[in-house]
């Protein structure tokens, strides 16, 4: 088989970009998220900061002010299985305590080193992005 130099260069470029892509996949700039969630600007989000953001979001998502979030109010943030898991009274909604239990679970999942804080690297992980859905 005969290959031209340009075809070999193109193939090498494609192979190099494929090798680089997984290293940067899933990472994103978390500067804006940190600015919103980290009022003390220490570069990490602790449970108190996450809880404060979750309570703010709870009230924002509860426009009817009934003290609960139903499936429609949680759409795109919490799936039906998570609602069922964190809804021990099985009323199909999450009250503030149930919602905060879900947020705490996601916070703990996003904190694999168990240091009590979420840094930018952890926030950029899949678990960190799941946490962000219930904080912003």
C-alpha positions in Angstrom: 0.0 0.0 0.0 1.2 3.4 -0.8 0.6 6.3 1.6 1.3 9.9 0.9 3.1 12.1 3.4 0.0 14.3 3.9 -2.2 11.3 4.6 0.3 10.1 7.3 0.5 13.5 8.8 -3.3 13.7 8.9 -3.6 10.3 10.5 -1.0 11.2 13.1 -2.9 14.4 13.9 -6.1 12.5 14.4 -4.4 10.0 16.6 -2.7 12.7 18.7 -6.0 14.6 19.2 -7.8 11.4 20.3 -5.0 10.6 22.8 -5.3 14.2 24.2 -9.1 14.3 24.4 -9.6 11.9 27.3 -7.2 13.8 29.5 -9.3 17.0 29.2 -12.7 15.4 28.9 -15.0 16.2 31.8 -13.0 19.1 33.0 -14.5 22.5 32.9 -13.7 25.9 34.3 -15.4 26.1 37.6 -14.5 29.8 38.4 -18.1 31.0 38.1 -19.5 28.1 40.1 -16.9 28.7 42.9 -17.7 32.5 42.9 -21.4 31.7 43.4 -21.0 28.9 45.9 -17.9 29.9 47.9 -18.5 33.3 49.6 -15.4 33.1 51.7 -13.3 32.7 48.5 -11.0 30.0 50.0 -11.2 27.9 46.8 -13.3 25.1 48.2 -17.0 24.5 49.1 -17.7 23.1 52.5 -21.0 21.6 53.6 -22.3 24.9 55.2 -21.8 26.7 51.9 -23.4 23.9 49.9 -26.3 23.8 52.4 -26.8 27.5 52.1 -26.9 27.3 48.3 -29.3 24.3 48.4 -31.7 26.2 50.7 -31.7 29.2 48.4 -32.4 26.9 45.4 -35.2 25.1 47.3 -37.0 28.4 47.9 -36.4 29.4 44.2 -37.8 26.1 42.9 -40.9 26.3 45.2 -42.9 29.1 43.6 -46.2 27.9 45.1 -44.6 28.1 48.6 -46.1 24.8 49.7 -42.8 23.7 51.3 -42.3 20.8 49.0 -40.7 20.2 45.5 -42.6 18.0 43.2 -41.3 16.2 40.0 -42.1 19.2 37.8 -40.3 21.7 40.1 -37.3 19.4 40.2 -37.2 18.6 36.5 -33.7 18.4 35.1 -32.1 18.5 38.5 -33.3 15.3 40.3 -34.5 12.1 38.6 -37.6 10.1 39.6 -35.4 7.4 41.3 -33.7 10.0 43.5 -37.0 11.5 44.4 -38.2 8.0 45.5 -35.0 7.3 47.4 -35.0 10.5 49.4 -38.8 10.6 50.0 -39.4 8.3 53.0 -43.0 9.5 53.5 -43.7 8.4 49.9 -45.8 11.5 49.1 -44.0 12.1 45.8 -42.5 15.3 46.8 -39.3 16.4 48.7 -39.7 18.7 51.6 -36.7 20.8 52.6 -35.3 18.1 55.0 -35.6 15.4 52.3 -34.0 17.7 49.7 -31.1 18.6 52.0 -30.6 14.8 52.6 -30.3 14.4 48.8 -27.9 17.3 48.6 -25.8 15.9 51.5 -25.6 12.6 49.7 -24.4 14.2 46.5 -22.0 16.4 48.4 -20.4 13.3 50.0 -20.2 11.5 46.6 -18.4 14.6 45.2 -15.9 14.5 48.0 -14.1 11.2 47.5 -11.1 12.3 49.7 -13.5 12.9 52.6 -11.8 16.2 53.6 -15.2 17.9 54.0 -14.6 20.3 51.1 -15.2 20.2 47.3 -12.4 21.8 45.3 -12.5 22.7 41.6 -11.2 19.2 40.5 -14.0 17.5 42.5 -16.6 19.9 41.3 -15.6 19.1 37.7 -16.2 15.4 38.2 -19.4 13.6 37.3 -20.4 13.5 41.0 -19.5 17.2 41.3 -21.7 18.1 38.3 -24.6 16.1 39.9 -24.1 18.2 43.0 -24.1 21.4 41.0 -27.6 20.5 39.7 -29.0 20.8 43.2 -27.0 23.9 44.2 -27.5 26.3 41.3 
